Amino acid sequence: MPNVFEGTKKPVFIVLGSTGAGKSTFINFAAGKDVAHVGHGLKSATSDITPYIVQNPSNPTRYAVLLDTPGFDDTWLEDKIILSRIIDWLTKNNYGSALRGIIYLHDIAIPRSMISMNIMGPIKIDTPQVTSGTILVTTRWGCNDRSITRRSEADLTEIYWKDMLERGAHMAPFTDSRESAWDILNTLFQADPIDGSLILQELRHSLNTLERQAKRSTSSRGGFFAQLFGRFR
């Protein structure tokens, strides 16, 4: 596989989220063209870790590498494999040192009645530098009445993501435009520089911790990433 950095290490951002949250859509808008396949069903359209280079339309000298990842679901096995693949891919391709942050996408249109089953709050990311390099992004704003999505946003801010935000994480809406995608990326560019090895270390620590939990709780309703991001019930 060719090195996507082409001799110069561009900052790498991991794009995470459940199936249907809009990861590939976000990448396509950031790129200004269709580069990632977008799924329209319950099955993830992305099965591999795929890097995409995107260029800031307002600053042609600014590039980013976005890692499209498979959507995570609700079984220990599937999410464990996904997290392991992300870690192995970063390690194998020597991209760990270029990691600059995590972009976590959440579907704002999820009904409030389903919050107990679907909501995420990444409370397991404890390293301050990694927390400040994480942006929690709400998607699909056009799919529901604005008053409903605003209430959902308030729930995320005041309850589910409250602790993470207080520890320095960022939050932003993605409104299906290239400008919106780059507003999100620029937020991470403007944050304090992060030692990429800390992100990789955090992912490895979470994997080891959750593997032990999985062995003790094979019947748990929560999936692997649900535990990584602290699913609330």
Accessible surface in RSA format (square Angstrom, percent):
REM  Atomic radii and reference values for relative SASA: ProtOr
REM  Chains: A
REM  Algorithm: Lee & Richards
REM  Probe-radius: 1.40
REM  Slices: 20
REM RES _ NUM      All-atoms   Total-Side   Main-Chain    Non-polar    All polar
REM                ABS   REL    ABS   REL    ABS   REL    ABS   REL    ABS   REL
RES MET A   1   144.48  74.8  61.73  40.9  82.75 197.0  57.61  49.0  86.87 115.1
RES PRO A   2   114.65  83.6 101.47  92.5  13.18  47.9 113.35  93.6   1.30   8.1
RES ASN A   3    85.03  58.6  68.19  65.9  16.84  40.5  30.73  74.0  54.30  52.5
RES VAL A   4    22.88  15.1  18.02  16.3   4.86  11.7  22.88  19.9   0.00   0.0
RES PHE A   5     5.11   2.6   5.11   3.2   0.00   0.0   5.11   3.1   0.00   0.0
RES GLU A   6   139.63  80.2 103.26  78.1  36.37  86.6  46.96  90.8  92.67  75.7
RES GLY A   7    85.00 104.8   0.00   N/A  85.00 104.8  44.54 122.2  40.46  90.6
RES THR A   8    92.40  65.7  89.30  90.5   3.09   7.4  60.97  81.9  31.43  47.5
RES LYS A   9   125.18  61.1 100.28  61.5  24.90  59.3  75.03  67.5  50.15  53.4
RES LYS A  10    26.99  13.2  25.40  15.6   1.59   3.8  19.37  17.4   7.63   8.1
RES PRO A  11    26.81  19.5  23.12  21.1   3.69  13.4  26.42  21.8   0.39   2.4
RES VAL A  12     0.00   0.0   0.00   0.0   0.00   0.0   0.00   0.0   0.00   0.0
RES PHE A  13     0.00   0.0   0.00   0.0   0.00   0.0   0.00   0.0   0.00   0.0
RES ILE A  14     0.52   0.3   0.52   0.4   0.00   0.0   0.52   0.4   0.00   0.0
RES VAL A  15     0.00   0.0   0.00   0.0   0.00   0.0   0.00   0.0   0.00   0.0
RES LEU A  16     3.02   1.7   3.02   2.2   0.00   0.0   3.02   2.1   0.00   0.0
RES GLY A  17     0.32   0.4   0.00   N/A   0.32   0.4   0.00   0.0   0.32   0.7
RES SER A  18    36.63  31.0  36.29  48.4   0.34   0.8  20.23  43.1  16.40  23.0
RES THR A  19    30.13  21.4   8.68   8.8  21.45  51.1   9.55  12.8  20.58  31.1
RES GLY A  20    51.71  63.8   0.00   N/A  51.71  63.8  34.53  94.8  17.18  38.5
RES ALA A  21     0.65   0.6   0.00   0.0   0.65   1.5   0.30   0.4   0.35   0.9
RES GLY A  22    20.07  24.8   0.00   N/A  20.07  24.8  18.16  49.8   1.92   4.3
RES LYS A  23    13.74   6.7  11.38   7.0   2.36   5.6   3.78   3.4   9.96  10.6
RES SER A  24    11.29   9.5   9.04  12.1   2.25   5.2   4.93  10.5   6.36   8.9
RES THR A  25    36.11  25.7  35.15  35.6   0.97   2.3  24.66  33.1  11.45  17.3
RES PHE A  26     0.00   0.0   0.00   0.0   0.00   0.0   0.00   0.0   0.00   0.0
RES ILE A  27     0.00   0.0   0.00   0.0   0.00   0.0   0.00   0.0   0.00   0.0
RES ASN A  28    12.63   8.7  10.44  10.1   2.19   5.3   7.34  17.7   5.29   5.1
RES PHE A  29    70.50  35.3  67.49  41.8   3.01   7.8  70.41  42.7   0.09   0.3
RES ALA A  30     0.00   0.0   0.00   0.0   0.00   0.0   0.00   0.0   0.00   0.0
RES ALA A  31    15.25  14.0   2.74   4.2  12.51  28.5   3.47   4.9  11.78  31.2
RES GLY A  32    45.77  56.4   0.00   N/A  45.77  56.4  13.06  35.8  32.71  73.3
RES LYS A  33   138.97  67.8 126.28  77.5  12.69  30.2  81.26  73.1  57.71  61.5
RES ASP A  34   130.98  91.7 101.57 101.1  29.41  69.5  32.62  76.8  98.37  98.1
RES VAL A  35    53.12  35.0  25.03  22.7  28.09  67.7  32.56  28.3  20.56  55.8
RES ALA A  36     4.08   3.7   0.14   0.2   3.94   9.0   0.43   0.6   3.65   9.7
RES HIS A  37   132.90  72.6 117.03  81.3  15.87  40.6  83.99  86.6  48.91  56.9
RES VAL A  38    43.66  28.7  36.64  33.2   7.02  16.9  36.64  31.8   7.02  19.0
RES GLY A  39    33.79  41.7   0.00   N/A  33.79  41.7  12.47  34.2  21.32  47.7
RES HIS A  40   176.77  96.6 129.06  89.7  47.71 122.0  98.16 101.2  78.61  91.5
RES GLY A  41    51.88  64.0   0.00   N/A  51.88  64.0  35.24  96.7  16.65  37.3
RES LEU A  42   177.21  98.7 158.49 113.4  18.72  47.1 159.96 112.3  17.25  46.4
RES LYS A  43   181.29  88.4 166.64 102.2  14.65  34.9 115.56 104.0  65.73  70.0
RES SER A  44    34.59  29.2  16.76  22.4  17.83  41.1  15.30  32.6  19.29  27.0
RES ALA A  45    41.97  38.6   5.81   9.0  36.16  82.3  15.82  22.3  26.15  69.3
RES THR A  46    17.25  12.3  12.52  12.7   4.73  11.3  10.54  14.2   6.71  10.1
RES SER A  47    72.95  61.6  66.83  89.2   6.11  14.1  44.93  95.7  28.01  39.2
RES ASP A  48    90.63  63.5  88.22  87.8   2.41   5.7  23.45  55.2  67.18  67.0
RES ILE A  49    15.27   8.7   4.01   3.0  11.26  27.1   4.01   2.9  11.26  30.5
RES THR A  50    43.02  30.6  42.52  43.1   0.49   1.2  27.42  36.8  15.60  23.6
RES PRO A  51    13.90  10.1   2.92   2.7  10.97  39.9   2.92   2.4  10.97  68.2
RES TYR A  52    43.29  20.2  40.41  23.0   2.88   7.5  25.77  19.4  17.52  21.6
RES ILE A  53    60.88  34.6  34.76  25.9  26.12  63.0  34.76  25.0  26.12  70.9
RES VAL A  54     1.91   1.3   0.00   0.0   1.91   4.6   1.91   1.7   0.00   0.0
RES GLN A  55    66.39  37.1  64.02  46.8   2.38   5.7  12.80  27.2  53.59  40.6
RES ASN A  56     6.39   4.4   6.39   6.2   0.00   0.0   0.00   0.0   6.39   6.2
RES PRO A  57    67.72  49.4  33.30  30.4  34.42 125.1  42.60  35.2  25.13 156.2
RES SER A  58   105.77  89.4  69.15  92.3  36.62  84.4  41.68  88.8  64.09  89.8
RES ASN A  59    55.51  38.3  53.88  52.1   1.63   3.9  15.55  37.4  39.96  38.6
RES PRO A  60    82.81  60.4  78.85  71.9   3.96  14.4  78.99  65.2   3.82  23.7
RES THR A  61   119.40  84.9  91.81  93.1  27.59  65.8  80.94 108.7  38.47  58.1
RES ARG A  62    69.86  29.3  64.51  32.9   5.34  12.7   9.64  13.2  60.22  36.5
RES TYR A  63    79.37  37.1  74.33  42.3   5.04  13.1  42.84  32.2  36.53  45.0
RES ALA A  64     0.00   0.0   0.00   0.0   0.00   0.0   0.00   0.0   0.00   0.0
RES VAL A  65     0.00   0.0   0.00   0.0   0.00   0.0   0.00   0.0   0.00   0.0
RES LEU A  66     0.00   0.0   0.00   0.0   0.00   0.0   0.00   0.0   0.00   0.0
RES LEU A  67     0.00   0.0   0.00   0.0   0.00   0.0   0.00   0.0   0.00   0.0
RES ASP A  68     2.12   1.5   2.12   2.1   0.00   0.0   0.00   0.0   2.12   2.1
RES THR A  69     0.32   0.2   0.32   0.3   0.00   0.0   0.00   0.0   0.32   0.5
RES PRO A  70     8.46   6.2   7.08   6.5   1.38   5.0   7.08   5.8   1.38   8.6
RES GLY A  71     2.74   3.4   0.00   N/A   2.74   3.4   0.08   0.2   2.66   5.9
RES PHE A  72     2.94   1.5   1.58   1.0   1.36   3.5   1.58   1.0   1.36   3.9
RES ASP A  73    67.09  47.0  61.77  61.5   5.32  12.6  26.97  63.5  40.12  40.0
RES ASP A  74    74.94  52.5  65.60  65.3   9.35  22.1  23.47  55.2  51.48  51.3
RES THR A  75    73.35  52.2  69.39  70.3   3.96   9.4  72.76  97.7   0.59   0.9
RES TRP A  76    27.67  11.1  24.71  12.0   2.95   6.9  24.72  13.2   2.95   4.8
RES LEU A  77   113.51  63.2 108.42  77.6   5.09  12.8 111.52  78.3   1.99   5.3
RES GLU A  78    87.96  50.5  87.68  66.3   0.28   0.7  27.73  53.6  60.23  49.2
RES ASP A  79     0.00   0.0   0.00   0.0   0.00   0.0   0.00   0.0   0.00   0.0
RES LYS A  80    73.83  36.0  73.83  45.3   0.00   0.0  25.26  22.7  48.57  51.7
RES ILE A  81    64.74  36.8  62.63  46.7   2.11   5.1  64.69  46.6   0.05   0.1
RES ILE A  82    12.16   6.9  12.16   9.1   0.00   0.0  12.16   8.8   0.00   0.0
RES LEU A  83     0.30   0.2   0.30   0.2   0.00   0.0   0.30   0.2   0.00   0.0
RES SER A  84    28.10  23.7  27.72  37.0   0.39   0.9  21.42  45.6   6.68   9.4
RES ARG A  85   107.69  45.2 103.73  52.9   3.96   9.4  33.07  45.2  74.62  45.2
RES ILE A  86     1.41   0.8   1.41   1.0   0.00   0.0   1.41   1.0   0.00   0.0
RES ILE A  87    10.70   6.1  10.70   8.0   0.00   0.0  10.70   7.7   0.00   0.0
RES ASP A  88    90.67  63.5  87.32  86.9   3.35   7.9  28.59  67.3  62.08  61.9
RES TRP A  89    31.39  12.6  27.33  13.2   4.05   9.5  26.53  14.1   4.85   7.9
RES LEU A  90     0.13   0.1   0.00   0.0   0.13   0.3   0.00   0.0   0.13   0.3
RES THR A  91    64.83  46.1  55.19  55.9   9.64  23.0  58.24  78.2   6.59  10.0
RES LYS A  92   174.27  85.0 145.60  89.3  28.67  68.3  98.86  89.0  75.40  80.3
RES ASN A  93    27.76  19.1  18.52  17.9   9.24  22.3   6.09  14.6  21.68  21.0
RES ASN A  94   112.47  77.6 102.13  98.7  10.34  24.9  30.88  74.3  81.60  78.9
RES TYR A  95     2.98   1.4   2.98   1.7   0.00   0.0   0.89   0.7   2.08   2.6
RES GLY A  96     7.48   9.2   0.00   N/A   7.48   9.2   5.40  14.8   2.08   4.7
RES SER A  97    77.78  65.7  48.85  65.2  28.93  66.6  48.97 104.3  28.81  40.4
RES ALA A  98    11.34  10.4   1.59   2.5   9.75  22.2  10.82  15.2   0.53   1.4
RES LEU A  99     0.84   0.5   0.00   0.0   0.84   2.1   0.00   0.0   0.84   2.3
RES ARG A 100    50.82  21.3  49.20  25.1   1.62   3.8  15.68  21.4  35.14  21.3
RES GLY A 101     0.22   0.3   0.00   N/A   0.22   0.3   0.22   0.6   0.00   0.0
RES ILE A 102     2.48   1.4   2.48   1.8   0.00   0.0   2.48   1.8   0.00   0.0
RES ILE A 103     0.00   0.0   0.00   0.0   0.00   0.0   0.00   0.0   0.00   0.0
RES TYR A 104     2.14   1.0   2.14   1.2   0.00   0.0   0.00   0.0   2.14   2.6
RES LEU A 105     0.76   0.4   0.00   0.0   0.76   1.9   0.00   0.0   0.76   2.0
RES HIS A 106    10.17   5.6   8.83   6.1   1.34   3.4   1.34   1.4   8.83  10.3
RES ASP A 107    16.49  11.5  15.72  15.7   0.76   1.8   4.04   9.5  12.44  12.4
RES ILE A 108     2.21   1.3   0.28   0.2   1.93   4.6   0.79   0.6   1.42   3.9
RES ALA A 109    13.96  12.8   6.28   9.7   7.68  17.5   6.70   9.4   7.26  19.2
RES ILE A 110    33.36  19.0  25.97  19.3   7.40  17.8  28.18  20.3   5.19  14.1
RES PRO A 111    66.21  48.3  59.33  54.1   6.88  25.0  66.21  54.7   0.00   0.0
RES ARG A 112   113.49  47.7  98.16  50.0  15.34  36.5  31.16  42.6  82.33  49.9
RES SER A 113   105.17  88.9  64.65  86.3  40.51  93.3  60.92 129.7  44.25  62.0
RES MET A 114    82.90  42.9  81.94  54.2   0.97   2.3  63.30  53.8  19.60  26.0
RES ILE A 115    16.14   9.2  16.14  12.0   0.00   0.0  16.14  11.6   0.00   0.0
RES SER A 116    61.56  52.0  53.53  71.4   8.02  18.5  37.98  80.9  23.58  33.0
RES MET A 117   100.80  52.2  93.34  61.8   7.46  17.8  65.72  55.9  35.08  46.5
RES ASN A 118    42.39  29.2  36.23  35.0   6.16  14.8   3.30   7.9  39.09  37.8
RES ILE A 119     4.73   2.7   4.73   3.5   0.00   0.0   4.73   3.4   0.00   0.0
RES MET A 120     5.68   2.9   5.68   3.8   0.00   0.0   5.68   4.8   0.00   0.0
RES GLY A 121     0.05   0.1   0.00   N/A   0.05   0.1   0.05   0.1   0.00   0.0
RES PRO A 122     0.00   0.0   0.00   0.0   0.00   0.0   0.00   0.0   0.00   0.0
RES ILE A 123    54.68  31.1  47.36  35.3   7.32  17.6  47.36  34.1   7.32  19.9
RES LYS A 124    82.35  40.2  75.59  46.4   6.76  16.1  29.77  26.8  52.58  56.0
RES ILE A 125     2.90   1.7   2.90   2.2   0.00   0.0   2.90   2.1   0.00   0.0
RES ASP A 126    93.41  65.4  82.16  81.8  11.25  26.6  32.83  77.3  60.58  60.4
RES THR A 127    37.68  26.8  33.05  33.5   4.62  11.0  20.79  27.9  16.89  25.5
RES PRO A 128   103.61  75.5  98.02  89.4   5.59  20.3 101.03  83.4   2.58  16.0
RES GLN A 129    70.30  39.3  68.21  49.9   2.09   5.0  32.88  70.0  37.42  28.4
RES VAL A 130     1.06   0.7   0.66   0.6   0.40   1.0   0.66   0.6   0.40   1.1
RES THR A 131     0.29   0.2   0.29   0.3   0.00   0.0   0.00   0.0   0.29   0.4
RES SER A 132    30.87  26.1  30.86  41.2   0.02   0.0  25.84  55.0   5.03   7.0
RES GLY A 133     1.08   1.3   0.00   N/A   1.08   1.3   0.65   1.8   0.43   1.0
RES THR A 134     0.03   0.0   0.03   0.0   0.00   0.0   0.00   0.0   0.03   0.0
RES ILE A 135     0.48   0.3   0.48   0.4   0.00   0.0   0.48   0.3   0.00   0.0
RES LEU A 136     0.00   0.0   0.00   0.0   0.00   0.0   0.00   0.0   0.00   0.0
RES VAL A 137     0.00   0.0   0.00   0.0   0.00   0.0   0.00   0.0   0.00   0.0
RES THR A 138     0.49   0.3   0.49   0.5   0.00   0.0   0.00   0.0   0.49   0.7
RES THR A 139     2.12   1.5   2.12   2.2   0.00   0.0   2.12   2.9   0.00   0.0
RES ARG A 140    98.98  41.6  95.16  48.5   3.82   9.1  23.10  31.6  75.88  46.0
RES TRP A 141    14.34   5.8  10.07   4.9   4.27  10.0  10.07   5.4   4.27   6.9
RES GLY A 142    79.84  98.5   0.00   N/A  79.84  98.5  40.76 111.8  39.08  87.5
RES CYS A 143    68.31  51.7  35.73  39.9  32.58  76.6  15.44  39.1  52.86  57.0
RES ASN A 144    56.13  38.7  36.19  35.0  19.94  48.0   7.99  19.2  48.14  46.5
RES ASP A 145    83.29  58.3  66.43  66.1  16.86  39.9  29.41  69.2  53.88  53.7
RES ARG A 146   129.21  54.3 123.66  63.0   5.55  13.2  50.84  69.5  78.37  47.5
RES SER A 147    60.56  51.2  50.95  68.0   9.61  22.1  45.24  96.3  15.31  21.5
RES ILE A 148    61.27  34.9  61.27  45.6   0.00   0.0  61.27  44.1   0.00   0.0
RES THR A 149     0.00   0.0   0.00   0.0   0.00   0.0   0.00   0.0   0.00   0.0
RES ARG A 150   115.69  48.6 110.63  56.4   5.06  12.0  44.67  61.1  71.02  43.0
RES ARG A 151   111.18  46.7 107.67  54.9   3.51   8.4  51.94  71.0  59.24  35.9
RES SER A 152     8.78   7.4   7.87  10.5   0.91   2.1   7.26  15.5   1.52   2.1
RES GLU A 153    36.79  21.1  36.79  27.8   0.00   0.0   8.22  15.9  28.56  23.3
RES ALA A 154    37.89  34.8  32.35  49.9   5.53  12.6  37.54  52.9   0.35   0.9
RES ASP A 155    21.35  15.0  20.95  20.9   0.40   0.9   2.92   6.9  18.43  18.4
RES LEU A 156     1.70   0.9   1.70   1.2   0.00   0.0   1.70   1.2   0.00   0.0
RES THR A 157    56.44  40.1  52.68  53.4   3.77   9.0  46.96  63.1   9.48  14.3
RES GLU A 158   114.95  66.0 101.73  77.0  13.22  31.5  35.64  68.9  79.31  64.7
RES ILE A 159    99.58  56.7  86.12  64.2  13.47  32.5  88.03  63.4  11.55  31.4
RES TYR A 160    34.97  16.3  33.90  19.3   1.07   2.8   9.12   6.9  25.84  31.9
RES TRP A 161     0.00   0.0   0.00   0.0   0.00   0.0   0.00   0.0   0.00   0.0
RES LYS A 162    92.12  44.9  91.36  56.1   0.76   1.8  61.90  55.7  30.22  32.2
RES ASP A 163    74.27  52.0  72.32  72.0   1.95   4.6  10.50  24.7  63.76  63.6
RES MET A 164     0.05   0.0   0.02   0.0   0.02   0.1   0.02   0.0   0.02   0.0
RES LEU A 165    41.13  22.9  27.35  19.6  13.78  34.6  27.58  19.4  13.55  36.5
RES GLU A 166   119.03  68.3  80.08  60.6  38.95  92.7  46.55  90.0  72.47  59.2
RES ARG A 167    95.80  40.2  74.38  37.9  21.42  51.0  60.33  82.5  35.47  21.5
RES GLY A 168    32.96  40.6   0.00   N/A  32.96  40.6  28.03  76.9   4.93  11.0
RES ALA A 169    10.01   9.2   0.00   0.0  10.01  22.8   0.00   0.0  10.01  26.5
RES HIS A 170    51.94  28.4  47.26  32.8   4.69  12.0  36.50  37.6  15.44  18.0
RES MET A 171    49.99  25.9  19.47  12.9  30.51  72.6  15.04  12.8  34.95  46.3
RES ALA A 172    19.71  18.1  17.25  26.6   2.47   5.6  19.71  27.8   0.00   0.0
RES PRO A 173    59.28  43.2  54.01  49.2   5.27  19.2  54.01  44.6   5.27  32.7
RES PHE A 174     2.39   1.2   1.88   1.2   0.51   1.3   1.88   1.1   0.51   1.5
RES THR A 175    77.84  55.4  57.53  58.3  20.31  48.4  47.57  63.9  30.27  45.8
RES ASP A 176    77.09  54.0  62.46  62.2  14.62  34.6  17.83  42.0  59.26  59.1
RES SER A 177    39.58  33.4  37.14  49.6   2.44   5.6  34.61  73.7   4.97   7.0
RES ARG A 178    79.84  33.5  74.79  38.1   5.05  12.0  31.82  43.5  48.02  29.1
RES GLU A 179   130.63  75.0 121.06  91.6   9.57  22.8  43.74  84.6  86.89  70.9
RES SER A 180    11.14   9.4   7.67  10.2   3.47   8.0   7.93  16.9   3.21   4.5
RES ALA A 181     0.00   0.0   0.00   0.0   0.00   0.0   0.00   0.0   0.00   0.0
RES TRP A 182     6.91   2.8   6.91   3.3   0.00   0.0   6.91   3.7   0.00   0.0
RES ASP A 183    83.33  58.4  77.05  76.7   6.28  14.8  26.06  61.3  57.27  57.1
RES ILE A 184     1.71   1.0   1.28   1.0   0.44   1.1   1.71   1.2   0.00   0.0
RES LEU A 185     0.00   0.0   0.00   0.0   0.00   0.0   0.00   0.0   0.00   0.0
RES ASN A 186    30.79  21.2  30.79  29.8   0.00   0.0   6.19  14.9  24.60  23.8
RES THR A 187    42.63  30.3  37.37  37.9   5.26  12.5  19.53  26.2  23.10  34.9
RES LEU A 188     2.86   1.6   0.49   0.4   2.37   6.0   0.52   0.4   2.34   6.3
RES PHE A 189    29.76  14.9  13.93   8.6  15.82  41.2  13.93   8.4  15.82  45.3
RES GLN A 190   141.63  79.2 105.73  77.3  35.90  85.5  44.65  95.0  96.98  73.6
RES ALA A 191    18.66  17.2   3.90   6.0  14.76  33.6  14.14  19.9   4.53  12.0
RES ASP A 192   114.23  80.0 107.95 107.4   6.28  14.8  25.75  60.6  88.48  88.2
RES PRO A 193   105.13  76.6  97.48  88.9   7.65  27.8  97.68  80.6   7.45  46.3
RES ILE A 194    16.06   9.1   2.33   1.7  13.73  33.1   3.69   2.7  12.37  33.6
RES ASP A 195    75.76  53.1  64.52  64.2  11.23  26.6  26.97  63.5  48.79  48.7
RES GLY A 196     1.63   2.0   0.00   N/A   1.63   2.0   0.00   0.0   1.63   3.7
RES SER A 197    58.16  49.1  54.90  73.3   3.26   7.5  43.50  92.6  14.66  20.5
RES LEU A 198    42.24  23.5  41.20  29.5   1.04   2.6  41.20  28.9   1.04   2.8
RES ILE A 199     1.01   0.6   1.01   0.8   0.00   0.0   1.01   0.7   0.00   0.0
RES LEU A 200    15.09   8.4  15.09  10.8   0.00   0.0  15.09  10.6   0.00   0.0
RES GLN A 201   109.23  61.1 107.14  78.3   2.10   5.0  30.98  65.9  78.25  59.4
RES GLU A 202    14.32   8.2  12.18   9.2   2.14   5.1   4.96   9.6   9.35   7.6
RES LEU A 203     4.82   2.7   4.82   3.4   0.00   0.0   4.82   3.4   0.00   0.0
RES ARG A 204   100.03  42.0  99.31  50.6   0.72   1.7  38.90  53.2  61.14  37.1
RES HIS A 205   114.81  62.7 111.12  77.2   3.69   9.4  69.11  71.2  45.70  53.2
RES SER A 206     7.41   6.3   4.30   5.7   3.11   7.2   4.73  10.1   2.68   3.8
RES LEU A 207    21.73  12.1  21.73  15.5   0.00   0.0  21.73  15.3   0.00   0.0
RES ASN A 208    77.92  53.7  75.72  73.2   2.19   5.3  13.37  32.2  64.55  62.4
RES THR A 209    35.65  25.4  35.65  36.1   0.00   0.0  34.20  45.9   1.45   2.2
RES LEU A 210     4.53   2.5   4.53   3.2   0.00   0.0   4.53   3.2   0.00   0.0
RES GLU A 211    48.72  28.0  47.12  35.6   1.60   3.8   9.70  18.8  39.01  31.9
RES ARG A 212   128.33  53.9 126.10  64.3   2.23   5.3  56.17  76.8  72.16  43.7
RES GLN A 213    46.03  25.7  45.59  33.3   0.44   1.0  13.14  28.0  32.90  24.9
RES ALA A 214    14.04  12.9  13.11  20.2   0.92   2.1  13.37  18.8   0.66   1.8
RES LYS A 215   166.99  81.5 139.11  85.4  27.87  66.4  87.44  78.7  79.55  84.7
RES ARG A 216   176.21  74.0 138.12  70.4  38.09  90.7  74.04 101.2 102.17  61.9
RES SER A 217    46.12  39.0  40.94  54.6   5.18  11.9  18.94  40.3  27.19  38.1
RES THR A 218   110.19  78.4  85.50  86.7  24.69  58.9  56.58  76.0  53.61  81.0
RES SER A 219   109.32  92.4  78.77 105.1  30.56  70.4  54.14 115.3  55.18  77.3
RES SER A 220    34.84  29.4  13.82  18.4  21.02  48.4  17.13  36.5  17.71  24.8
RES ARG A 221   158.24  66.4 139.18  70.9  19.06  45.4  76.35 104.4  81.88  49.6
RES GLY A 222     0.35   0.4   0.00   N/A   0.35   0.4   0.33   0.9   0.02   0.0
RES GLY A 223     0.00   0.0   0.00   N/A   0.00   0.0   0.00   0.0   0.00   0.0
RES PHE A 224     0.06   0.0   0.06   0.0   0.00   0.0   0.06   0.0   0.00   0.0
RES PHE A 225     0.38   0.2   0.38   0.2   0.00   0.0   0.38   0.2   0.00   0.0
RES ALA A 226     0.00   0.0   0.00   0.0   0.00   0.0   0.00   0.0   0.00   0.0
RES GLN A 227    30.03  16.8  29.99  21.9   0.04   0.1   1.57   3.3  28.46  21.6
RES LEU A 228     1.90   1.1   1.52   1.1   0.38   1.0   1.90   1.3   0.00   0.0
RES PHE A 229     0.46   0.2   0.46   0.3   0.00   0.0   0.46   0.3   0.00   0.0
RES GLY A 230     4.34   5.4   0.00   N/A   4.34   5.4   3.80  10.4   0.55   1.2
RES ARG A 231    28.13  11.8  10.93   5.6  17.20  41.0   6.33   8.7  21.80  13.2
RES PHE A 232    64.52  32.3  61.67  38.2   2.85   7.4  64.40  39.0   0.12   0.4
RES ARG A 233   145.72  61.2  84.03  42.8  61.69 146.9  66.05  90.3  79.66  48.3
END  Absolute sums over single chains surface
CHAIN  1 A    10954.1       8882.8       2071.3       5831.7       5122.4
END  Absolute sums over all chains
TOTAL         10954.1       8882.8       2071.3       5831.7       5122.4
